[in-house]
Each structure stands twice: as C-alpha cells, then as structure tokens.
Amino acid sequence: MKNRLSAMQSKQSGKGGGEKKSIFWKPSVGKQVIRVVPSKYNKTIPFTEMYFHYGIGKNTMVSPINWGEKDPIVEFSKQLRTTSDKENWRLAKKLDPKMRIFAPVIVRGEETEGIKLWQFGKELYMDFLNLADNEDVGDFTDVMIGRDITLTTVGPEVTGTSYNKTTIMPKVKETPLAGDKTTIESLLENQPNPMDVFKKYSYDEMKLALQEWLTPEDEYEEGAIIDDEKEEKAPLISPEKAYSIKTPSAVKVSKADKFDSLFEEESDDLPF
C-alpha cells in the first residue's frame, strides 16, 4: 500500500506536464548563460536529433525512425509522392516528420538544478555547428577548457512572429564545467536521455491516428448526434484521387480497406 501511495503521489505531481517541465528548459526573453555539456549517450556530439509528427492525432508523436523502425506516416508520405498530383505532394510535405534537436545544458546561476534538456530547431542547430567548426572557438563543450554560451532571446514584438528567437555567442574566457572533479563527474553521469523521455507509439497506433486525421468524418458513427449548424469536416484527401489501388472493378472497396492496402507491402527504406 505504501508503494501504491507513492506511485499515486508521483502521478499527481506529474499532472500538467510537471514531470517533464523539470527535465526540459528553454530560454526566457533577455540574456542567459548556459554551458553545453558532453552527452552521456553520444560521445561524438552533444546534440541529439529527433523527428516528431505534429498535429496528427491528439498528441505530438515521436517518429519510429528515431529508433530505425518503420513509420506508417512516413510510408504514407512516400506513397503520396509516387503520384503526379500537386495536392498529394503538398500533403506529403505536411506529413513529413519535423526535426528537433536536444542538448544537455547547465544554466549558469541554476547549477543546483542539474542537467536540463534544451530543445531547439534547425536554424539554431546550424549556429552551434558553425560555432563548433570555428577553430578560434575550439571545443566549447570541453569540461575543463570549454566555453560558456551567452543566449540573447527576443520576443514576438521583435521577431514579428508568434515565436521567440535566440542567438548564441561564446564567452571569450575558457572555463571548467564546474569547480571540482566530483561535480563534473556527476553532471556527466546524471543526464536525461531524450530518446527515453517521450512515449513511443506502436506502428498500429500511429497508423490509426493517421487514418483518423485523413478522414475526420469517420469520427462520427452511425446514429451519433451531430450539430447540423456546424460545418461538417471534409476529408483532407480523397483516397480515390490519391491512390491507385489495384482491385477488381466489380468489388466495392471501403476507404478503410483502401487505406489498409497501402501498408500490405512495407518498405525497408527509411528517410535518413
């Protein structure tokens, strides 16, 4: 009973993303100083590239290609690109997983919080890669002679978008990651793994989410009460227009059957 009580209390404290908020960090508007820490899980580079599907289903889904596995949404996108239809190509682009980058960082002034995961996009990632390529800067992640990074973040009133924008600038002075060897070793060892943080959806779960996203009208079962004053959602794409399904003309094939037939011959090719 004590174990069950502890588990229930953990669930309560994790409501509203509380648990993940303690793992993740993002810069606020203004200036902050961080240190990018060498990754425990990849000795060659501190940055972890991960691919996500946004807006398909109720939750953001991590693509199975991150683990070298088949992704039904990626496979469907490939199918769309085998046609010459422009609408299919536009939809395929929407279905492509988006890359996010995760870096283990220490926030200066908040060292007692330990390692945080900072996630950002391709533009900032390129800035970090260019910084790493700068011989005058050197290895800014080196635990003894690396460099802290000053972040300057501006808000929507400056960017003209609904998002903040962050720029990076390495400190001139080289400094150690921490003041003593024990602390440095602890920081290197106690890091969250981005690959373990997010829920891993099964192939069938992702396939179902895609099917529901493509044909939202299927959400209404026969006999369900629908508000006639609201505009009924139209399918995002017509299966009859998008796919060439080889079936006898005398046999009537449902949308679900046509959708399922796309996955009968699964390719081993992954978009890396």
Order of alpha helices (4+ residues) and beta strands (2+ residues): alpha-alpha-beta-beta-beta-beta-alpha-alpha-beta-beta-alpha-beta-alpha-beta-alpha-alpha-alpha-alpha-alpha
